Amino acid sequence: MDNNQGGAYLYGVAYGNGYWVAVGYSGTLYYKAGTPDGTWIANNQGSANLYGVAYSNGYWVAVGSSGTLYHKTKTLPAIALDGTYAYIRAK
Protein backbone atom coordinates (compact mmCIF):
# COMPACT_ATOMS: atom_id res chain seq x y z
CA MET A 1 0.00 0.00 0.00
CA ASP A 2 1.30 3.44 -0.93
CA ASN A 3 0.57 6.09 1.67
CA ASN A 4 2.56 9.18 0.65
CA GLN A 5 2.66 11.80 3.42
CA GLY A 6 4.68 14.45 1.62
CA GLY A 7 8.09 15.03 0.11
CA ALA A 8 10.32 14.60 3.19
CA TYR A 9 12.36 11.47 3.80
CA LEU A 10 11.14 9.46 6.79
CA TYR A 11 13.81 7.68 8.86
CA GLY A 12 11.90 6.18 11.79
CA VAL A 13 8.43 4.99 12.73
CA ALA A 14 6.96 3.63 15.97
CA TYR A 15 3.61 2.57 17.40
CA GLY A 16 2.53 3.01 21.00
CA ASN A 17 -0.45 3.91 23.14
CA GLY A 18 -2.75 3.76 20.11
CA TYR A 19 -0.68 6.11 17.91
CA TRP A 20 1.68 5.80 14.97
CA VAL A 21 4.52 8.36 14.85
CA ALA A 22 6.97 8.85 11.96
CA VAL A 23 10.02 11.14 11.98
CA GLY A 24 12.48 12.26 9.35
CA TYR A 25 14.32 14.93 7.43
CA SER A 26 14.53 18.47 8.82
CA GLY A 27 12.31 17.89 11.86
CA THR A 28 9.52 16.12 9.99
CA LEU A 29 7.05 14.49 12.37
CA TYR A 30 3.73 12.86 11.47
CA TYR A 31 1.29 11.11 13.80
CA LYS A 32 -1.95 9.18 13.44
CA ALA A 33 -4.30 7.41 15.84
CA GLY A 34 -5.52 3.90 15.13
CA THR A 35 -4.48 2.28 11.87
CA PRO A 36 -1.67 3.65 9.70
CA ASP A 37 -4.06 3.99 6.73
CA GLY A 38 -5.16 7.42 5.57
CA THR A 39 -3.89 10.93 6.22
CA TRP A 40 -1.43 11.53 9.04
CA ILE A 41 -1.20 14.82 10.95
CA ALA A 42 1.99 16.79 10.26
CA ASN A 43 3.73 18.51 13.16
CA ASN A 44 7.33 19.48 12.37
CA GLN A 45 9.73 19.82 15.28
CA GLY A 46 12.53 22.26 14.52
CA SER A 47 15.00 21.76 11.68
CA ALA A 48 17.29 18.93 12.88
CA ASN A 49 16.97 15.58 11.12
CA LEU A 50 15.11 13.09 13.32
CA TYR A 51 16.39 9.53 12.89
CA GLY A 52 14.40 7.49 15.38
CA VAL A 53 11.30 7.48 17.55
CA ALA A 54 10.12 5.14 20.31
CA TYR A 55 7.33 4.80 22.87
CA SER A 56 7.68 3.14 26.26
CA ASN A 57 6.31 3.52 29.77
CA GLY A 58 4.22 6.59 28.90
CA TYR A 59 6.94 8.50 27.01
CA TRP A 60 7.44 9.31 23.34
CA VAL A 61 11.11 9.98 22.52
CA ALA A 62 12.55 11.16 19.19
CA VAL A 63 16.29 11.45 18.53
CA GLY A 64 18.19 13.18 15.77
CA SER A 65 21.29 14.91 14.48
CA SER A 66 23.67 16.94 16.67
CA GLY A 67 22.34 15.33 19.86
CA THR A 68 18.73 16.43 19.34
CA LEU A 69 16.30 14.71 21.69
CA TYR A 70 12.58 15.43 22.01
CA HIS A 71 10.26 13.84 24.55
CA LYS A 72 6.58 13.98 25.38
CA THR A 73 4.66 12.39 28.24
CA LYS A 74 1.00 12.98 27.37
CA THR A 75 -1.16 11.38 24.71
CA LEU A 76 -0.46 13.03 21.37
CA PRO A 77 -3.69 14.89 20.56
CA ALA A 78 -4.49 15.78 24.18
CA ILE A 79 -2.27 18.85 23.93
CA ALA A 80 -0.66 20.60 20.96
CA LEU A 81 2.68 19.10 20.01
CA ASP A 82 4.32 22.45 19.24
CA GLY A 83 6.35 23.49 22.25
CA THR A 84 5.63 20.33 24.26
CA TYR A 85 8.91 18.64 23.42
CA ALA A 86 12.05 19.43 25.37
CA TYR A 87 14.99 20.26 23.13
CA ILE A 88 18.32 18.96 24.44
CA ARG A 89 21.70 19.29 22.75
CA ALA A 90 24.34 16.86 23.93
CA LYS A 91 27.86 18.24 24.23
Beta strands, then each sheet from edge to edge (+ up, - down):
strand 1: 10-16
strand 2: 19-24
strand 3: 29-33
strand 4: 41-42
strand 5: 50-56
strand 6: 59-64
strand 7: 69-72
sheet 1: 1+ 2- 3+ 4-
sheet 2: 5+ 6- 7+
end
